[in-house]
């Protein structure tokens, strides 16, 4: 028995003492920071992303400006079409009125002539006056008005001068005589009044 214990004791391993082998310090040092090459690449990527963002913002601003411009053009187009349509409805009788004016002039001349005749029938004169009055009332319903500028300042927009007369009866550059009345359709001249204009003697 003692012999076996002795043998077991001799086989027992003794604990290892501290090793004198030096430790590699390079293996225990922390990992160093990224290299300068990695930092440059990161900055380049950030600049590229920033450039892409700026370009995208510029494109958005350009598209927004183009959209606003097209919207304004469309709005102006709609307004112009509405205005033109309103003008067509307002002035679409212009040609018809121009065609009627010579007949109205003849009727008025016939009335003036019959009033000067001593043997003219009173009933005939009344009939012509009634027809002329009805014609004028019908024209007024459609926005037609007469231009009778006797004694008014000469206006080349609605008066047509057929002569100048030296006189003191009216101020200079005023209408002395009206040879033929003019007509408006609303605010447009259908036919200017034919007039003689006064000038200083």
C-alpha positions in Angstrom: 0.0 0.0 0.0 2.7 2.5 0.9 4.6 1.7 -2.1 1.7 2.5 -4.4 1.1 5.8 -2.6 4.8 6.6 -3.1 4.6 5.9 -6.8 1.4 8.0 -7.2 3.1 10.9 -5.4 6.0 10.8 -7.6 3.8 10.9 -10.7 2.0 14.1 -9.5 2.7 17.1 -11.7 4.0 20.2 -10.0 2.4 23.6 -10.9 4.0 25.6 -13.7 5.9 28.5 -12.6 5.8 31.9 -14.3 7.3 31.7 -17.7 10.2 33.9 -18.5 9.2 34.0 -22.2 8.6 37.6 -23.3 5.1 38.7 -24.4 4.7 40.1 -27.9 3.5 43.6 -27.2 2.4 44.2 -30.8 -0.3 41.5 -30.5 -1.8 43.3 -27.4 -1.8 46.8 -28.8 -5.3 48.1 -30.0 -6.0 48.4 -33.7 -4.7 51.7 -35.1 -7.0 54.3 -36.7 -8.0 54.0 -40.4 -5.3 54.9 -42.9 -5.3 58.3 -44.7 -6.4 56.6 -47.9 -9.6 55.4 -46.3 -10.3 58.9 -44.9 -9.9 60.5 -48.4 -12.2 57.9 -49.9 -14.9 58.7 -47.3 -14.6 62.5 -48.0 -14.8 61.9 -51.7 -18.0 59.8 -51.2 -19.5 62.6 -49.0 -18.8 65.2 -51.7 -20.3 63.0 -54.4 -23.5 62.5 -52.3 -23.6 66.3 -51.7 -23.2 67.0 -55.4 -26.0 64.6 -56.2 -28.3 66.2 -53.6 -27.6 69.7 -55.0 -28.3 68.5 -58.5 -31.5 66.9 -57.5 -32.6 70.1 -55.7 -31.8 72.2 -58.7 -33.8 69.9 -60.9 -36.8 70.1 -58.5 -36.6 73.9 -58.5 -36.4 73.9 -62.4 -39.4 71.6 -62.7 -41.3 73.7 -60.2 -40.5 76.9 -62.1 -41.5 75.3 -65.4 -44.8 74.0 -63.9 -45.6 77.5 -62.6 -44.8 79.0 -65.9 -47.0 76.5 -67.8 -49.8 77.1 -65.3 -49.6 80.9 -65.8 -49.6 80.4 -69.6 -52.7 78.2 -69.4 -54.5 80.6 -67.1 -53.7 83.5 -69.6 -54.9 81.3 -72.5 -58.2 80.6 -70.7 -58.7 84.3 -70.0 -57.9 85.3 -73.5 -60.3 82.7 -75.0 -63.0 83.8 -72.6 -62.4 87.4 -73.6 -62.5 86.7 -77.3 -65.6 84.6 -76.9 -67.3 87.5 -75.0 -66.2 89.9 -77.7 -67.6 87.7 -80.4 -70.9 87.6 -78.7 -70.9 91.3 -78.0 -69.9 92.5 -81.5 -71.2 89.7 -83.8 -73.9 92.1 -85.1 -71.3 94.4 -86.5 -71.5 93.4 -90.1 -75.3 93.3 -90.1 -75.4 96.8 -88.7 -73.0 98.1 -91.4 -75.2 96.6 -94.1 -78.3 98.4 -92.5 -76.7 101.8 -92.2 -77.1 102.9 -95.9 -80.8 102.0 -95.7 -81.2 104.0 -92.5 -79.3 107.0 -94.2 -81.7 106.8 -97.2 -84.7 106.8 -94.9 -83.5 109.8 -93.0 -82.8 111.7 -96.2 -86.3 110.8 -97.5 -87.7 112.2 -94.2 -85.7 115.4 -94.4 -86.7 115.9 -98.1 -90.4 115.3 -97.4 -90.4 117.8 -94.6 -89.1 120.5 -96.9 -91.9 119.8 -99.5 -94.9 122.0 -99.1 -97.1 119.5 -100.9 -95.9 116.5 -99.0 -98.7 114.5 -97.3 -98.7 114.8 -93.5 -99.6 111.1 -93.2 -96.6 110.1 -95.4 -94.2 112.2 -93.3 -95.6 110.6 -90.1 -95.2 107.2 -91.6 -91.6 107.8 -92.5 -90.9 109.2 -89.0 -92.5 106.2 -87.4 -90.4 103.8 -89.4 -87.2 105.7 -88.7 -88.0 105.8 -85.0 -88.7 102.1 -84.9 -85.4 101.4 -86.7 -83.5 103.5 -84.2 -85.2 101.8 -81.2 -84.3 98.4 -82.6 -80.7 99.4 -83.1 -80.6 100.7 -79.5 -81.7 97.4 -78.2 -78.6 95.8 -79.6 -76.2 98.4 -78.2 -76.1 100.7 -81.2 -75.9 104.5 -80.6 -75.5 107.5 -82.9 -72.4 109.7 -83.1 -73.6 113.3 -83.6 -70.7 115.5 -82.6 -72.1 118.9 -83.5 -70.0 121.6 -81.6 -67.8 119.0 -79.9 -64.0 118.8 -80.1 -62.8 116.9 -83.1 -61.9 113.3 -82.2 -60.1 111.3 -85.0 -61.1 108.1 -83.3 -64.7 108.6 -84.2 -64.8 111.6 -86.5 -63.8 111.7 -90.2 -63.0 115.2 -91.3 -64.1 116.1 -94.8 -63.0 119.7 -94.7 -61.8 122.7 -92.7 -63.8 125.9 -92.4 -62.5 129.3 -91.1 -65.1 130.5 -88.7 -65.8 131.9 -85.3 -69.1 130.1 -84.8 -67.4 127.3 -82.8 -63.9 127.1 -81.2 -61.0 126.1 -83.2 -60.7 122.3 -83.9 -64.3 121.8 -83.1 -67.0 120.2 -85.3 -68.8 122.8 -87.3 -71.1 120.6 -89.4 -72.1 116.9 -89.5 -72.6 115.6 -93.0 -73.3 112.0 -92.0 -73.9 110.7 -88.5 -71.7 107.9 -87.2 -72.6 104.9 -85.1 -71.2 103.0 -82.2 -71.8 99.3 -81.3 -71.3 99.4 -77.6 -67.8 101.0 -77.4 -66.6 100.2 -80.9 -67.0 102.6 -83.9 -69.2 101.0 -86.6 -68.8 104.1 -88.8 -67.2 107.4 -88.0 -69.2 110.6 -88.3 -68.3 112.7 -91.4 -67.7 116.3 -90.3 -66.3 119.7 -91.1 -63.9 121.1 -88.6 -63.5 124.8 -87.6 -60.2 126.7 -87.8 -59.2 130.2 -87.0 -60.1 132.8 -89.7 
